[in-house]
């Protein structure tokens, strides 16, 4: 008796191969739409399978949560048109992603009107990513805008007009390792510590917060108008801390054996009676490298930088127009610093500062040709292009104010 072996057709094999390639490349298994298919975001989340995408059109929505289900929840019309309102309860967004297998991304929303003990606006746990979002008008005991635990990533998120007891904008819980990139904290308030951001003492592990090209402005608190770090580690690269206010550490307050490093940043126009720009207490070390420290205002017996039972170190940094002085208390000048006039405009790249001249033109050309980010003067940042040249020319021709 003979047996006939049947083979799949070429088209069937090609189709199976295409499905396999799409799946392995990370394409969504399904795309669910709100409100055309599902009336609420939560209904779409409940119906979705891990690996799915949920596309949300502009509109007003109720708060939602994603619990250990790997999804991408995307507001296709952006945060200005897609509002999630907590209506006085919160968190407005709650994501738990306990492992890399359940990693979840939420992007393009505004989260507002939330109130809770932890994370009035956003509560992120584990491998959660929040992108291209606005978190505004929320309140909590800890983390008015956001409460973070695990290793969440926040990219291009604006925290504005949030309030809390600690961490008006965001609260990094003990043992967390969050990363902020290209974020902004503006006009947030904390009754006690961390008007913009509070990094809490270590819990299950060390608290390590990374800030990349992130800005803080007009935040206020009793300690750490922009940032407060207690028994934690802060790595701040790039970005600006400007126009913040506190009772101690107008820009940065670090205490309880913390370590804070600021590289290629600016501390400008911050105010506090003690340590207008940065204050170190309780066996803490603050290190500033290649950082601008100007126009900060403290009381007569303090300065822009103040070490009190802690140490503030600085190297290759620029100081100018700080009242009553640049540094007070336990501070350590490691060399390479420039004291006196500060750069008066973005085109004022080289000494003598306070005047725009041919040395600035040479400095810009050298930096641009060597791909040095000192020439990165205009958006899009983290790349050198014609926009940077245009900004330098406009700034140069305008001169110092």
C-alpha positions as CSV (number, residue, x, y, z in Angstrom):
1,X,0.0,0.0,0.0
2,X,1.5,3.3,-1.0
3,X,1.3,6.5,1.0
4,X,1.2,9.9,-0.6
5,X,3.0,12.6,1.2
6,X,1.4,16.0,1.0
7,X,3.5,19.2,1.2
8,X,2.2,22.7,2.0
9,X,2.0,25.0,-0.9
10,X,4.6,27.8,-1.5
11,X,2.0,30.5,-0.6
12,X,1.1,28.7,2.7
13,X,4.8,28.4,3.7
14,X,5.5,32.0,2.8
15,X,2.5,33.1,4.9
16,X,3.6,31.1,7.9
17,X,7.1,32.5,7.5
18,X,5.8,36.1,7.4
19,X,3.8,35.6,10.5
20,X,6.8,34.1,12.3
21,X,9.0,37.0,11.2
22,X,6.5,39.6,12.3
23,X,6.1,38.0,15.7
24,X,9.8,37.6,16.3
25,X,10.4,41.3,15.2
26,X,8.1,42.5,18.0
27,X,5.2,43.6,15.9
28,X,1.9,43.8,17.7
29,X,-0.3,40.7,17.6
30,X,-3.4,42.9,17.4
31,X,-4.3,46.6,17.4
32,X,-7.3,47.5,19.5
33,X,-8.9,50.9,19.0
34,X,-10.6,53.3,21.5
35,X,-13.3,54.5,21.2
36,X,-14.2,52.9,17.8
37,X,-13.9,49.3,19.0
38,X,-14.0,49.8,22.8
39,X,-15.7,52.6,24.7
40,X,-13.0,52.9,27.4
41,X,-9.3,52.4,27.6
42,X,-9.8,49.9,30.5
43,X,-12.2,47.8,28.4
44,X,-9.6,47.6,25.6
45,X,-6.9,46.6,28.2
46,X,-9.0,43.9,29.7
47,X,-9.7,42.5,26.2
48,X,-6.1,42.7,25.0
49,X,-3.5,39.9,25.0
50,X,0.1,40.4,25.8
51,X,1.9,41.9,22.9
52,X,-1.1,43.9,21.6
53,X,-1.2,47.6,21.0
54,X,-4.1,49.8,22.0
55,X,-4.6,53.0,20.0
56,X,-6.6,55.7,21.7
57,X,-8.0,58.6,19.7
58,X,-8.3,62.1,21.2
59,X,-10.9,62.7,23.9
60,X,-11.5,62.6,27.6
61,X,-11.2,59.3,29.5
62,X,-11.3,57.8,32.9
63,X,-8.2,56.4,34.7
64,X,-6.9,53.0,33.8
65,X,-4.4,50.3,34.9
66,X,-2.2,47.7,33.3
67,X,-1.3,44.8,35.6
68,X,1.4,42.4,34.4
69,X,0.3,42.4,30.8
70,X,2.8,43.4,28.1
71,X,1.0,46.2,26.1
72,X,1.7,49.4,24.3
73,X,-1.1,52.0,25.1
74,X,-0.7,54.9,22.6
75,X,-2.6,58.1,22.4
76,X,-2.4,58.7,18.7
77,X,-3.5,62.4,18.9
78,X,-1.0,63.3,21.6
79,X,-1.3,64.7,25.1
80,X,-3.0,68.0,24.2
81,X,-6.0,66.1,22.8
82,X,-6.1,63.0,24.9
83,X,-6.9,63.7,28.6
84,X,-7.2,61.1,31.3
85,X,-8.9,62.7,34.4
86,X,-8.9,61.0,37.8
87,X,-11.8,63.1,39.0
88,X,-10.3,63.5,42.4
89,X,-9.1,59.9,42.9
90,X,-6.0,58.2,41.8
91,X,-3.6,57.1,40.6
92,X,-4.8,58.2,37.2
93,X,-2.5,55.7,35.6
94,X,-1.3,52.5,37.4
95,X,1.1,50.2,35.7
96,X,2.7,47.1,37.2
97,X,5.3,45.3,35.0
98,X,6.9,42.8,37.3
99,X,9.3,41.3,34.7
100,X,10.7,42.1,31.2
101,X,8.1,39.7,29.8
102,X,5.4,42.1,31.0
103,X,7.1,45.3,30.1
104,X,4.5,48.0,29.2
105,X,4.7,51.3,27.4
106,X,2.2,54.2,27.7
107,X,2.6,57.2,25.5
108,X,1.0,60.4,24.4
109,X,-1.5,61.2,27.3
110,X,-2.2,63.9,29.8
111,X,-2.8,62.6,33.3
112,X,-4.6,65.0,35.6
113,X,-7.1,65.4,38.5
114,X,-5.6,62.5,40.5
115,X,-5.3,62.3,44.3
116,X,-4.0,59.4,46.4
117,X,-1.5,58.6,49.2
118,X,1.1,57.4,46.6
119,X,1.2,58.8,43.1
120,X,-1.7,61.0,42.5
121,X,-1.1,61.1,38.8
122,X,1.0,58.1,37.9
123,X,2.0,54.9,39.8
124,X,4.7,52.9,37.9
125,X,6.2,49.6,39.1
126,X,8.9,47.5,37.5
127,X,9.6,47.6,33.7
128,X,7.2,50.4,32.8
129,X,7.9,53.1,30.3
130,X,6.0,56.5,30.1
131,X,6.7,58.6,27.0
132,X,5.6,61.9,25.5
133,X,3.2,62.7,28.3
134,X,2.0,65.6,30.5
135,X,1.4,64.9,34.2
136,X,-0.3,67.9,35.7
137,X,-2.7,69.0,38.5
138,X,-2.3,66.0,40.7
139,X,-1.7,65.6,44.5
140,X,-0.6,62.9,46.9
141,X,1.2,62.4,50.2
142,X,4.2,60.9,48.2
143,X,4.7,61.8,44.6
144,X,2.0,64.2,43.5
145,X,2.8,63.6,39.9
146,X,4.3,60.2,40.0
147,X,5.3,57.4,42.4
148,X,8.0,55.1,41.0
149,X,9.3,51.7,42.1
150,X,11.5,49.3,40.3
151,X,13.2,50.5,37.1
152,X,10.7,52.6,35.2
153,X,11.8,54.8,32.3
154,X,10.3,58.2,31.7
155,X,11.1,60.0,28.4
156,X,9.9,63.4,27.3
157,X,7.4,63.7,30.2
158,X,6.4,67.1,31.7
159,X,5.5,67.3,35.4
160,X,3.7,70.6,36.0
161,X,1.6,72.0,38.9
162,X,1.6,68.9,41.0
163,X,1.8,68.9,44.8
164,X,2.7,66.5,47.6
165,X,4.2,66.2,51.1
166,X,7.3,64.8,49.5
167,X,8.1,64.7,45.8
168,X,5.8,67.3,44.3
169,X,6.5,66.2,40.8
170,X,7.8,62.6,41.4
171,X,8.8,60.3,44.2
172,X,11.4,57.6,43.6
173,X,10.7,54.9,46.3
174,X,13.3,53.2,48.3
175,X,15.2,50.7,46.2
176,X,14.0,52.0,42.9
177,X,16.3,52.8,39.9
178,X,14.2,55.1,37.6
179,X,15.6,56.9,34.6
180,X,14.4,60.3,33.4
181,X,15.4,61.5,29.9
182,X,14.4,64.9,28.3
183,X,11.8,65.4,31.1
184,X,10.7,68.7,32.6
185,X,9.6,69.5,36.2
186,X,7.8,72.9,36.4
187,X,6.0,74.7,39.2
188,X,5.6,71.6,41.4
189,X,5.4,71.9,45.2
190,X,6.3,69.7,48.2
191,X,5.5,70.6,51.7
192,X,8.6,68.9,53.0
193,X,11.2,67.7,50.5
194,X,11.7,67.6,46.8
195,X,9.5,70.1,45.1
196,X,10.3,68.6,41.7
197,X,11.7,65.2,42.6
198,X,12.3,63.2,45.8
199,X,14.7,60.2,46.0
200,X,13.8,58.2,49.0
201,X,16.1,56.3,51.4
202,X,17.1,52.8,50.3
203,X,14.5,50.1,50.9
204,X,14.9,46.6,49.4
205,X,18.0,47.9,47.7
206,X,19.8,51.2,46.9
207,X,17.9,54.0,45.4
208,X,19.6,55.2,42.2
209,X,18.1,58.0,40.1
210,X,19.4,58.9,36.7
211,X,18.5,62.2,35.1
212,X,19.5,62.9,31.5
213,X,18.9,66.3,29.9
214,X,16.1,67.0,32.3
215,X,15.1,70.5,33.5
216,X,13.7,71.9,36.7
217,X,12.1,75.3,37.0
218,X,9.9,77.2,39.5
219,X,9.6,74.2,41.9
220,X,9.6,74.8,45.7
221,X,9.9,72.9,49.0
222,X,11.2,73.2,52.5
223,X,14.3,71.1,51.5
224,X,15.4,70.8,47.8
225,X,13.3,73.1,45.7
226,X,14.0,71.1,42.6
227,X,15.5,67.8,43.9
228,X,15.9,66.2,47.3
229,X,18.1,63.1,47.7
230,X,18.2,61.2,51.1
231,X,20.3,58.1,51.5
232,X,20.2,57.7,47.7
233,X,22.4,58.2,44.6
234,X,21.7,60.8,42.0
235,X,23.4,60.9,38.6
236,X,22.4,64.1,36.7
237,X,23.8,64.6,33.2
238,X,23.0,67.7,31.3
239,X,19.9,69.7,32.0
240,X,19.1,72.9,33.9
241,X,18.0,73.6,37.5
242,X,16.8,77.2,37.4
243,X,14.5,79.5,39.4
244,X,13.7,77.0,42.2
245,X,13.2,77.9,45.8
246,X,13.6,76.2,49.2
247,X,14.4,76.7,52.9
248,X,17.7,74.8,52.2
249,X,19.1,73.7,48.9
250,X,17.1,75.9,46.5
251,X,18.2,73.7,43.6
252,X,19.4,70.5,45.3
253,X,19.3,69.1,48.8
254,X,21.3,66.0,49.6
255,X,21.5,64.3,53.0
256,X,21.7,61.1,55.0
257,X,24.9,59.7,53.3
258,X,23.7,60.4,49.7
259,X,26.0,60.8,46.7
260,X,25.0,63.3,44.0
261,X,26.9,63.9,40.8
262,X,26.1,66.7,38.4
263,X,27.8,66.8,35.0
264,X,27.5,69.4,32.3
265,X,24.5,71.0,34.0
266,X,23.5,74.4,35.1
267,X,22.4,75.8,38.5
268,X,21.0,79.2,37.8
269,X,18.9,81.8,39.7
270,X,17.9,79.5,42.6
271,X,17.1,80.8,46.0
272,X,17.4,79.5,49.6
273,X,18.6,80.9,52.9
274,X,21.2,78.1,53.0
275,X,22.8,76.6,49.9
276,X,20.9,78.5,47.2
277,X,22.0,76.2,44.4
278,X,23.0,73.0,46.4
279,X,23.2,72.0,50.0
280,X,25.0,68.9,51.4
281,X,24.3,67.6,54.9
282,X,24.7,64.4,57.0
283,X,27.8,62.7,55.5
284,X,26.7,63.5,52.0
285,X,28.9,64.2,48.9
286,X,27.8,66.4,46.1
287,X,30.2,66.7,43.0
288,X,29.8,69.2,40.3
289,X,31.8,68.8,37.0
290,X,31.6,71.1,34.0
291,X,28.6,72.9,35.5
292,X,27.4,76.5,35.4
293,X,26.6,78.0,38.9
294,X,25.4,81.6,38.5
295,X,22.9,84.1,39.9
296,X,21.9,82.1,42.9
297,X,20.8,84.0,46.1
298,X,21.4,82.9,49.7
299,X,21.5,84.5,53.1
300,X,24.6,86.4,54.3
301,X,26.2,83.5,56.1
302,X,25.8,81.0,53.2
303,X,26.4,80.8,49.5
304,X,25.4,79.2,46.2
305,X,27.0,75.9,47.4
306,X,27.0,75.0,51.0
307,X,28.5,72.0,52.8
308,X,27.2,71.3,56.3
309,X,28.2,67.9,57.7
310,X,28.6,67.0,54.1
311,X,30.9,68.1,51.3
312,X,30.4,69.9,48.0
313,X,33.1,69.4,45.4
314,X,33.5,71.2,42.1
315,X,35.8,71.0,39.1
316,X,35.9,72.6,35.6
317,X,32.8,74.7,36.5
318,X,31.9,78.3,36.0
319,X,30.8,80.6,38.8
320,X,29.4,84.1,38.6
321,X,27.1,86.6,40.3
322,X,26.2,84.4,43.3
323,X,25.2,86.1,46.5
324,X,26.8,86.5,49.0
325,X,29.5,84.1,47.6
326,X,30.0,81.1,45.4
327,X,30.7,78.5,48.2
328,X,30.4,78.3,51.9
329,X,31.0,75.7,54.6
330,X,32.7,72.4,53.8
331,X,33.4,72.8,50.0
332,X,36.4,71.6,47.9
333,X,37.7,73.3,44.8
334,X,39.2,70.5,42.7
335,X,40.6,72.9,40.1
336,X,39.8,74.1,36.6
337,X,37.0,76.4,37.8
338,X,36.3,79.9,36.5
339,X,35.1,82.5,38.9
340,X,33.7,85.9,38.0
341,X,31.7,86.8,34.9
342,X,29.3,84.1,33.6
343,X,28.3,83.4,30.0
344,X,25.8,86.0,29.0
345,X,24.2,84.2,26.1
346,X,24.3,80.8,24.3
347,X,27.0,82.1,21.9
348,X,29.3,83.1,24.8
349,X,31.2,79.9,24.8
350,X,34.8,81.0,25.7
351,X,36.6,83.3,28.0
352,X,36.4,86.2,28.6
353,X,32.8,85.6,29.5
354,X,30.3,88.4,29.6
355,X,31.3,89.5,26.1
356,X,30.7,87.9,22.7
357,X,33.7,88.0,20.5
358,X,35.9,86.1,18.0
359,X,37.0,83.6,20.7
360,X,33.4,82.4,20.9
361,X,33.2,81.9,17.1
362,X,36.4,79.8,17.2
363,X,35.1,77.8,20.2
364,X,31.8,77.1,18.4
365,X,33.5,76.0,15.1
366,X,36.0,73.8,17.0
367,X,33.2,72.2,19.0
368,X,30.9,71.7,16.0
369,X,33.6,70.1,13.9
370,X,34.8,67.8,16.7
371,X,31.1,66.8,17.4
372,X,31.4,68.3,20.9
373,X,27.9,68.8,22.4
374,X,29.0,72.2,23.7
375,X,27.9,73.4,20.2
376,X,24.4,71.8,20.7
377,X,22.6,75.1,21.1
378,X,19.1,74.3,19.7
379,X,16.5,71.6,19.4
380,X,16.6,68.8,18.3
381,X,19.2,68.2,21.1
382,X,21.8,65.5,21.3
383,X,22.8,66.1,17.7
384,X,24.6,68.8,15.8
385,X,22.9,70.3,12.8
386,X,22.1,73.6,10.9
387,X,19.7,74.6,13.8
388,X,22.7,74.9,16.1
389,X,24.5,77.1,13.6
390,X,21.5,79.3,13.2
391,X,21.1,79.7,16.9
392,X,24.8,80.6,17.3
393,X,24.6,83.3,14.6
394,X,21.4,84.8,16.1
395,X,22.8,84.8,19.6
396,X,26.1,86.2,18.4
397,X,24.5,89.0,16.5
398,X,22.2,89.9,19.4
399,X,25.2,90.1,21.8
400,X,25.0,90.2,25.6
401,X,21.9,91.7,27.1
